[in-house]
């Protein structure tokens, strides 16, 4: 059977329309209990900050709850058409960053939950995030649904186009800054141009002024900003030198030479994101042969993917290696300092640049038209990542040329946005009752 025939055959087992159905399982776990289980392995002094950030609104809640949605995605049938999933493909996990050639590219930028799995799980998470964001911005359900459909349509059309390309053509495919601007309507390009221009200035040198101060020895050190940015004691920093060496060994040989030209100056613990709050995350300041040549690296704890309880376990025992592999496989252009290491505490970590011309469009103030365009850009980009690792011909054949899949994703997105509303209310009730504590 050809790859295309195999893809079309999946429609009999999992009709495309059925992907639009969402109804909570009778034995669906309490969403707050899912979050509490995650908290058991995290820094207890930061858990309140996580709950506070998730309580702030439905979109922040959605961002922090991939573990809840993983349970829900696993409760239904799936296509079995596997790709390297991002695992948390919500709108805010797409953005601009620098390629090794120093050009700006647009791509998925968070792979903490990456794992091989059915392609539609990523599309469903993206579509649902679009609907949640649209409602948060004041859109009605018709506008929210159409924005979600826009993401799914762009995914399907991109996958159909990529299915016709050769292997290396797909591998070289990327969405650069110029394409980002071109995909936006003319009246929205001015806003996009500002974001692109701002991203070009977000470098380690720019961060030097914002994140550091001069120490007693006249050398730069990271400024404390409790409880979100805390210095690591000097004795603990010495332990991290062995971690730095472990990380160095995961880089390609020529990049080890580059890293060796920098010296570790300071390291601090930093609270980041929403879903990641409570995991151990650090920023490290290194300097080159003069202090005006800084390099900021982020060192982030890697726990098992929230998908691992529902899919085959990763081939990588080291969770940092899992994250790095998924990112390298999926992204069109990667961070030259991306690597992994084991910490002195025996926990898994991955390393990447903190600021490498990174930028993102502000979702909170997007008009319905802007959100539709941005959702389409993300859908297009997600398909490109999936096409690198999955059977794009089979997926394209399953999706087909009509809008059946698109509409199903729109229906799912609205239904799951309702579920997110209910789950968010459960969190607020848990805080109100004193079951959990929010705040620093």
C-alpha positions as CSV (number, residue, x, y, z in Angstrom):
1,X,0.0,0.0,0.0
2,X,1.3,3.4,-0.9
3,X,1.9,6.1,1.8
4,X,-1.0,8.1,0.4
5,X,-3.3,5.2,0.4
6,X,-2.3,4.3,4.0
7,X,-3.1,7.9,5.1
8,X,-6.5,7.8,3.4
9,X,-7.2,4.4,5.0
10,X,-6.8,6.0,8.5
11,X,-10.0,8.0,7.8
12,X,-12.1,4.8,8.2
13,X,-10.7,4.2,11.7
14,X,-10.6,7.9,12.7
15,X,-12.9,10.0,10.6
16,X,-11.7,13.5,10.2
17,X,-15.0,14.9,11.5
18,X,-14.6,12.8,14.7
19,X,-11.5,14.9,15.6
20,X,-13.9,17.8,16.4
21,X,-15.6,16.0,19.2
22,X,-14.8,16.7,22.8
23,X,-16.5,15.4,25.8
24,X,-14.8,14.9,29.2
25,X,-14.4,11.3,30.1
26,X,-16.5,10.0,33.0
27,X,-13.3,9.2,34.9
28,X,-11.5,12.4,34.0
29,X,-9.1,13.3,36.8
30,X,-9.6,16.5,38.8
31,X,-7.6,19.1,37.0
32,X,-6.2,20.7,40.2
33,X,-5.0,17.2,41.3
34,X,-3.0,16.9,38.0
35,X,-1.3,20.2,38.8
36,X,-0.7,19.1,42.4
37,X,1.0,16.0,41.2
38,X,3.3,18.1,39.1
39,X,4.1,20.3,42.1
40,X,5.4,17.3,44.0
41,X,8.7,17.4,42.1
42,X,9.1,21.1,42.0
43,X,10.6,23.8,44.3
44,X,7.9,24.3,46.9
45,X,8.7,28.0,47.4
46,X,7.8,28.7,43.8
47,X,4.6,26.7,43.4
48,X,2.5,29.6,44.7
49,X,3.9,31.8,41.9
50,X,2.9,29.2,39.3
51,X,-0.7,29.0,40.6
52,X,-0.8,32.8,40.8
53,X,0.2,33.1,37.1
54,X,-2.2,30.4,36.0
55,X,-5.1,32.0,38.0
56,X,-4.5,35.4,36.2
57,X,-6.6,34.4,33.2
58,X,-7.8,31.6,30.9
59,X,-4.9,31.8,28.5
60,X,-2.2,31.8,31.2
61,X,-4.1,28.8,32.7
62,X,-4.1,27.0,29.4
63,X,-0.4,27.7,28.9
64,X,0.4,26.2,32.3
65,X,-1.8,23.1,31.9
66,X,-0.3,20.9,29.2
67,X,-0.4,18.0,31.6
68,X,-4.2,18.3,31.9
69,X,-4.7,18.5,28.2
70,X,-2.4,15.5,27.7
71,X,-4.8,13.4,29.7
72,X,-7.7,14.6,27.6
73,X,-6.0,14.0,24.3
74,X,-5.1,10.5,25.3
75,X,-8.7,9.7,26.3
76,X,-9.9,9.5,22.6
77,X,-8.9,7.7,19.5
78,X,-5.9,8.9,17.5
79,X,-4.7,8.6,13.9
80,X,-1.4,6.8,14.7
81,X,0.3,9.1,12.2
82,X,3.2,10.0,14.3
83,X,5.6,13.0,14.2
84,X,8.0,14.5,16.6
85,X,5.5,16.5,18.6
86,X,6.3,19.8,20.2
87,X,4.0,18.6,22.9
88,X,2.9,22.1,23.9
89,X,2.2,23.9,20.7
90,X,0.2,26.8,22.0
91,X,0.3,30.2,20.4
92,X,2.9,31.7,22.8
93,X,5.4,28.9,22.0
94,X,6.1,30.3,18.6
95,X,8.4,33.2,17.9
96,X,11.4,34.8,16.2
97,X,15.1,33.9,17.0
98,X,18.4,34.0,15.2
99,X,19.7,31.3,12.9
100,X,23.4,30.3,13.1
101,X,23.8,32.6,10.1
102,X,22.3,35.5,12.1
103,X,19.2,35.8,10.1
104,X,15.8,35.9,11.9
105,X,13.6,32.9,11.6
106,X,10.1,32.1,12.9
107,X,9.5,28.7,14.5
108,X,8.3,26.8,17.5
109,X,10.6,27.7,20.4
110,X,9.7,25.5,23.3
111,X,10.2,21.7,23.3
112,X,10.0,20.8,27.0
113,X,7.2,18.3,26.3
114,X,8.5,17.0,23.0
115,X,7.9,13.3,22.2
116,X,6.9,11.2,19.1
117,X,3.1,11.0,18.9
118,X,0.0,11.5,16.7
119,X,0.3,14.8,14.7
120,X,-3.2,15.9,15.5
121,X,-2.4,16.3,19.2
122,X,-0.2,19.3,18.4
123,X,-2.8,20.8,16.0
124,X,-5.5,20.4,18.6
125,X,-3.4,22.2,21.3
126,X,-2.6,25.0,18.8
127,X,-6.3,25.3,17.7
128,X,-7.6,25.3,21.3
129,X,-5.0,28.0,22.3
130,X,-6.2,30.1,19.4
131,X,-9.9,29.9,20.6
132,X,-8.9,30.6,24.2
133,X,-6.8,33.6,23.2
134,X,-9.6,34.9,20.9
135,X,-12.2,34.8,23.6
136,X,-9.7,36.5,26.0
137,X,-9.4,39.3,23.5
138,X,-13.2,39.8,23.4
139,X,-14.0,37.8,20.3
140,X,-17.3,36.0,20.0
141,X,-17.4,32.3,19.3
142,X,-17.8,32.7,15.6
143,X,-14.6,34.8,15.4
144,X,-12.8,32.4,17.8
145,X,-13.8,29.4,15.8
146,X,-12.7,31.0,12.5
147,X,-9.3,31.8,14.0
148,X,-8.9,28.2,15.0
149,X,-10.0,27.0,11.6
150,X,-7.4,29.4,10.1
151,X,-4.6,27.6,12.0
152,X,-5.8,24.2,10.9
153,X,-6.3,25.3,7.3
154,X,-2.8,26.7,7.1
155,X,-1.5,23.4,8.6
156,X,-3.3,21.3,6.1
157,X,-2.4,23.4,3.1
158,X,1.3,23.5,4.1
159,X,1.4,19.8,4.7
160,X,-0.2,19.1,1.3
161,X,2.5,21.3,-0.4
162,X,5.3,19.8,1.6
163,X,4.2,16.3,0.7
164,X,5.1,17.1,-2.9
165,X,8.7,18.2,-2.1
166,X,11.9,16.2,-1.9
167,X,13.5,15.2,1.4
168,X,16.2,17.8,1.4
169,X,13.8,20.5,0.2
170,X,11.6,19.9,3.2
171,X,14.7,19.9,5.5
172,X,15.8,23.3,4.2
173,X,12.3,24.8,4.4
174,X,12.1,27.7,6.8
175,X,9.9,30.7,7.7
176,X,12.2,33.7,7.9
177,X,11.4,37.2,9.0
178,X,10.6,38.4,5.5
179,X,8.1,35.6,5.1
180,X,6.5,36.5,8.4
181,X,5.9,40.0,7.2
182,X,4.7,38.7,3.7
183,X,2.2,36.4,5.3
184,X,0.6,39.3,7.2
185,X,-1.8,41.7,5.5
186,X,-0.3,45.0,4.4
187,X,-2.0,47.0,7.2
188,X,-0.5,44.7,9.8
189,X,3.0,44.6,8.4
190,X,4.0,47.8,10.2
191,X,3.4,46.2,13.6
192,X,5.3,43.0,12.5
193,X,8.2,45.1,11.3
194,X,8.5,46.7,14.7
195,X,8.6,43.3,16.4
196,X,11.3,42.1,13.9
197,X,13.3,45.3,14.5
198,X,13.1,44.9,18.3
199,X,14.1,41.2,18.1
200,X,17.4,42.2,16.3
201,X,18.4,44.2,19.4
202,X,17.7,41.4,21.9
203,X,21.2,40.0,22.3
204,X,23.5,39.1,25.1
205,X,25.1,42.5,24.9
206,X,21.8,44.2,25.3
207,X,21.0,41.9,28.3
208,X,24.3,42.9,29.9
209,X,22.9,46.3,30.9
210,X,19.5,45.0,32.0
211,X,20.5,41.9,34.0
212,X,23.9,42.8,35.5
213,X,25.6,45.2,37.9
214,X,29.3,45.6,38.7
215,X,30.6,43.5,41.6
216,X,33.2,44.5,44.2
217,X,35.9,43.3,41.9
218,X,34.6,45.5,39.1
219,X,33.4,42.5,37.0
220,X,29.8,42.2,36.0
221,X,27.5,40.0,38.0
222,X,23.8,39.1,37.7
223,X,21.5,41.5,39.7
224,X,19.2,39.9,42.2
225,X,15.5,40.5,41.8
226,X,13.8,38.3,44.5
227,X,11.9,36.1,44.3
228,X,12.2,35.8,40.5
229,X,15.9,36.1,40.2
230,X,18.2,34.8,43.0
231,X,22.0,34.5,43.1
232,X,23.5,31.1,43.5
233,X,26.1,30.9,46.3
234,X,29.8,30.8,45.2
235,X,30.4,27.3,46.6
236,X,27.4,26.0,44.5
237,X,28.8,27.7,41.5
238,X,32.0,25.7,41.7
239,X,29.9,22.5,41.5
240,X,28.5,23.9,38.3
241,X,31.9,23.9,36.6
242,X,31.6,20.1,36.2
243,X,28.1,20.6,34.8
244,X,29.5,23.1,32.3
245,X,32.1,20.5,31.2
246,X,29.3,17.8,30.9
247,X,27.3,20.2,28.7
248,X,30.4,21.1,26.6
249,X,30.7,17.4,25.6
250,X,27.2,17.5,24.0
251,X,28.2,20.3,21.6
252,X,29.7,19.7,18.1
253,X,33.5,19.8,18.2
254,X,33.8,23.2,16.6
255,X,31.4,24.7,19.0
256,X,33.3,23.4,22.0
257,X,36.2,25.6,20.7
258,X,33.9,28.6,20.8
259,X,32.6,27.8,24.3
260,X,36.1,27.4,25.6
261,X,36.8,31.1,24.7
262,X,34.3,32.1,27.4
263,X,34.6,32.0,31.1
264,X,31.8,31.4,33.6
265,X,31.3,34.6,35.7
266,X,28.1,34.2,37.6
267,X,24.9,32.1,37.7
268,X,21.5,32.8,39.2
269,X,18.2,31.0,39.6
270,X,15.4,32.5,37.5
271,X,11.7,31.9,37.5
272,X,10.4,31.6,33.9
273,X,7.2,31.1,32.0
274,X,4.0,29.7,33.4
275,X,4.0,26.0,33.1
276,X,7.7,25.8,33.9
277,X,7.5,27.7,37.2
278,X,8.8,25.5,40.0
279,X,11.3,23.6,37.9
280,X,14.9,24.6,38.4
281,X,16.0,27.2,35.9
282,X,19.2,29.2,35.9
283,X,20.8,31.9,33.8
284,X,24.6,31.8,33.5
285,X,26.8,34.8,32.6
286,X,29.9,34.0,30.6
287,X,32.3,36.5,29.2
288,X,34.8,36.3,26.4
289,X,38.2,37.9,26.3
290,X,36.8,41.2,27.5
291,X,33.8,41.9,29.6
292,X,32.1,43.7,26.7
293,X,31.7,40.3,25.1
294,X,29.0,38.6,27.2
295,X,27.2,35.3,26.6
296,X,24.0,34.5,28.6
297,X,22.9,30.9,28.7
298,X,19.8,29.5,30.2
299,X,20.1,26.2,32.1
300,X,16.6,24.6,32.4
301,X,15.6,21.5,34.2
302,X,14.1,18.8,31.9
303,X,11.5,16.5,33.5
304,X,9.7,13.7,31.7
305,X,7.3,14.9,29.0
306,X,3.7,15.3,30.2
307,X,2.9,13.0,27.2
308,X,5.1,10.2,28.4
309,X,2.3,8.7,30.6
310,X,0.2,8.3,27.5
311,X,2.7,7.4,24.7
312,X,5.8,5.3,24.3
313,X,8.6,6.5,26.5
314,X,11.4,8.5,25.0
315,X,14.3,6.6,23.5
316,X,16.5,9.0,25.6
317,X,17.0,8.2,29.3
318,X,18.4,11.7,29.7
319,X,15.4,14.1,29.6
320,X,17.7,17.0,28.5
321,X,18.8,15.0,25.6
322,X,15.2,14.3,24.7
323,X,14.4,18.0,24.6
324,X,17.5,18.8,22.5
325,X,16.8,16.0,20.1
326,X,13.2,17.1,19.6
327,X,14.3,20.7,19.0
328,X,17.0,19.8,16.6
329,X,14.8,17.5,14.6
330,X,11.9,19.9,14.4
331,X,13.4,23.4,14.0
332,X,14.6,24.7,10.6
333,X,17.5,26.5,12.3
334,X,18.9,25.7,15.7
335,X,20.7,27.5,18.6
336,X,24.4,26.8,18.3
337,X,24.7,26.6,22.0
338,X,21.9,24.0,22.5
339,X,23.1,21.1,24.6
340,X,22.3,19.0,27.7
341,X,24.0,18.0,31.0
342,X,23.3,16.3,34.3
343,X,23.4,18.5,37.4
344,X,25.2,17.9,40.7
345,X,21.8,17.0,42.1
346,X,21.4,14.2,39.5
347,X,18.6,16.0,37.7
348,X,18.5,16.5,34.0
349,X,19.1,19.9,32.3
350,X,19.4,21.5,28.9
351,X,21.3,24.6,27.9
352,X,20.5,27.2,25.3
353,X,21.1,30.9,24.7
354,X,19.0,33.2,26.8
355,X,18.7,36.1,24.4
356,X,19.6,35.4,20.8
357,X,17.6,38.0,18.9
358,X,14.4,36.5,20.3
359,X,11.0,38.2,19.7
360,X,7.3,37.5,19.6
361,X,4.1,39.2,18.6
362,X,1.9,40.3,21.5
363,X,-1.2,38.1,21.4
364,X,-3.2,40.0,24.1
365,X,-4.0,43.0,22.0
366,X,-4.5,41.3,18.6
367,X,-7.7,42.1,16.6
368,X,-9.7,39.2,15.3
369,X,-8.1,39.7,11.8
370,X,-4.6,39.8,13.2
371,X,-5.2,36.7,15.3
372,X,-6.5,34.8,12.3
373,X,-3.3,35.7,10.4
374,X,-1.0,34.9,13.2
375,X,-2.8,31.5,13.9
376,X,-2.3,30.7,10.2
377,X,1.4,31.5,10.4
378,X,1.7,29.2,13.4
379,X,-0.3,26.4,11.7
380,X,2.0,26.7,8.6
381,X,5.1,26.6,10.8
382,X,3.9,23.6,12.8
383,X,3.3,21.6,9.6
384,X,6.8,22.4,8.5
385,X,8.2,21.0,11.7
386,X,6.0,17.9,11.5
387,X,7.0,17.3,7.9
388,X,10.6,16.9,8.9
389,X,10.0,14.0,11.2
390,X,6.7,12.3,10.1
391,X,5.3,10.7,7.0
392,X,4.1,13.9,5.3
393,X,2.5,12.0,2.4
394,X,0.4,9.9,4.6
395,X,-0.6,12.9,6.8
396,X,-1.4,15.0,3.7
397,X,-3.6,12.2,2.3
398,X,-5.5,11.9,5.6
399,X,-6.1,15.6,5.7
400,X,-7.2,15.8,2.1
401,X,-8.0,18.9,0.0
402,X,-11.3,19.9,1.5
403,X,-11.9,21.7,4.7
404,X,-13.3,18.8,6.7
405,X,-10.2,18.7,9.0
406,X,-10.2,22.5,9.4
407,X,-13.8,22.6,10.6
408,X,-13.3,19.7,12.9
409,X,-10.4,21.6,14.6
410,X,-12.5,24.7,14.9
411,X,-15.3,22.7,16.6
412,X,-12.8,21.0,19.0
413,X,-11.1,24.3,19.8
414,X,-14.4,25.9,21.0
415,X,-15.4,22.9,23.0
416,X,-12.0,22.6,24.6
417,X,-12.0,26.4,25.3
418,X,-15.2,25.7,27.3
419,X,-13.4,23.0,29.2
420,X,-10.5,25.4,29.9
421,X,-13.0,27.9,31.3
422,X,-14.3,25.2,33.7
423,X,-10.8,24.0,34.7
424,X,-9.7,27.6,35.4
425,X,-12.7,28.0,37.6
426,X,-11.7,24.9,39.5
427,X,-8.3,26.4,40.1
428,X,-9.8,29.6,41.4
429,X,-12.1,27.7,43.7
430,X,-9.1,25.7,45.0
431,X,-7.3,28.9,45.8
432,X,-10.4,30.4,47.4
433,X,-11.0,27.4,49.6
434,X,-7.4,27.3,50.7
435,X,-6.7,23.9,49.2
436,X,-3.8,25.5,47.4
437,X,-2.0,28.8,47.9
438,X,-1.3,31.3,45.2
439,X,1.3,34.0,45.4
440,X,5.0,34.4,46.3
